[in-house]
Amino acid sequence: MGKAVCIFSQKGGAGKTTTVVNLAAALALLRKRTLLVDMNPHESATSMVSVLSHRYHASLRDVIARRVPVENVIIPSCLHHLKVLPSPADASLEDRMRLSRLELPWFMRNALARVKDDFDYILIDTPPSDWSYISHAAAASDHLLVILRADLLSFRSFAKNLDIIKAIKVRFNPHLKLAGIALTMYDPEEEGSALALSNAQRDLSKRLFRTLIFKDREIAASALAGKPIVVSEYDSNGARRFRLLADELIERIG
């Protein structure tokens, strides 16, 4: 049975979606059957990996509305071992209110249970502040991967993230395990970034992934071009770091 991982970041601008997409692609390149669930209405993850990003006929919106079973919504990606559950990009306010009323923790957990045996890993991208999506994603997951931008402001507010994680576990999913915390957008030439890394290594201990994701023009360019860098620039430093992060994720959660 596949392991479901909710990818969470309280703030935007941390490179969360880019990290999710490249992690999913890196796992697929390791021949791991991977499903990328795009629960972010911005549709960025779907667009970056899907060969059908503007031509699919159903999305997570239809699963939430119970019009289509989840297995009929999954589409191909740019990689053989990677499939996509498309974003509810056209979700209305009414759709979001419907999701907030759906039974927690069961709805999304039961939906993904229909396909869990078909995959080794299920990575769920979430929006930074829409708690209806985040709650359902966390309730459906076995593990939580937190993305933390390597700057002092993000690090100083990180205690709130830990409080939120505790609340999610207590309320929706007592079996949710913290896979780890990944530092992104690291710039060794910025004093605040270096201090954030030093503080994180001191305070977060074993919860912190060893692999750092650097602030990188090639990563940014690949994201703007709508491609995972592990596919478009396989031998680049940025792609190598995402592959190392995927190796470490496998090491941590099995």
Secondary structure, 3 states (H helix, E strand, C coil): CCEEEEEECCCCCCCHHHHHHHHHHHHHHCCCCEEEEECCCCCHHHHHHCCCCCCCCCCHHHHHCCCCCHHHCCEECCCCCEEEECCCCCCCHHHHHHHHHCCCCHHHHHHHHCCHHHCCEEEEECCCCCHHHHHHHHHCCCEEEEEEECCHHHHHCHHHHHHHHHHHHHHCCCCCEEEEEEEECECCCCHHHHHHHHHHHHHCHHHECCCCCECCHHHHHHHHCCCCHHHHCCCCHHHHHHHHHHHHHHHHHC
